[in-house]
Amino acid sequence: DQQVKQNSPSLSVQEGRISILNCDYTNSMFDYFLWYKKYPAEGPTFLISISSIKDKNEDGRFTVFLNKSAKHLSLHIVPSQPGDSAVYFCAASAASNFGNEKLTFGTGTRLTIIP
Amino acid sequence: SAVISQKPSRDICQRGTSLTIQCQVDSQVTMMFWYRQQPGQSLTLIATANQGSEATYESGFVIDKFPISRPNLTFSTLTVSNMSPEDSSIYLCSVERGLAETQYFGPGTRLLVL
């Protein structure tokens, strides 16, 4: 049962335009969401996160939007740059008494920025 | 963030052998996590390792196959035992940092079992 889904395995965007990566989840207990970027032969790099008490979080060129009623989040990158070409993973967790622990990952979206 | 190193970065192993992967963190952390990313798939949590206690394994993963050590607050090992080609994966460790306890990942160990 895939609790976190990224339905687009790949996405190509022109340099300078906006990249929008989407993620859906099914577990209503999830209350903390993260995006990671992964280059080949490297571990995932944390990009940005959002708590369920917010619907938007922005950090430079990266903005994450959360729609709790739709169980949907998206990552916007603007403007897109060639260095953004990577695989992006959406992840979610349900906080417990011990904090945010187990992360459940989506299957990833490969973003290619076209110069 | 955190500085996390893993050894080895990659290895090719024969069926039936075992490999121990090391994870070193630049400062003390309470919890360390071990993930697996099989080819073309997402990251899956294997187990959570706390210092001074037994690791907690996720469904589908057992201690006999993936024994974990956590001798101190900056180091952990994961052993992949009695390997088969299905164990060919990237194995990653991660730690929690910051107020939001965001997880940060090591560079991964790429394992190929022949």
Boltz contact constraints between the chains, C-beta under 6 A:
constraints:
  - contact:
      token1: [A, 42]
      token2: [B, 107]
      max_distance: 6.0
  - contact:
      token1: [A, 43]
      token2: [B, 92]
      max_distance: 6.0
  - contact:
      token1: [A, 43]
      token2: [B, 105]
      max_distance: 6.0
  - contact:
      token1: [A, 43]
      token2: [B, 106]
      max_distance: 6.0
  - contact:
      token1: [A, 43]
      token2: [B, 107]
      max_distance: 6.0
  - contact:
      token1: [A, 43]
      token2: [B, 108]
      max_distance: 6.0
  - contact:
      token1: [A, 44]
      token2: [B, 105]
      max_distance: 6.0
  - contact:
      token1: [A, 46]
      token2: [B, 102]
      max_distance: 6.0
  - contact:
      token1: [A, 46]
      token2: [B, 104]
      max_distance: 6.0
  - contact:
      token1: [A, 99]
      token2: [B, 101]
      max_distance: 6.0
  - contact:
      token1: [A, 100]
      token2: [B, 101]
      max_distance: 6.0
  - contact:
      token1: [A, 102]
      token2: [B, 45]
      max_distance: 6.0
  - contact:
      token1: [A, 103]
      token2: [B, 103]
      max_distance: 6.0
  - contact:
      token1: [A, 105]
      token2: [B, 42]
      max_distance: 6.0
  - contact:
      token1: [A, 105]
      token2: [B, 43]
      max_distance: 6.0
  - contact:
      token1: [A, 107]
      token2: [B, 42]
      max_distance: 6.0
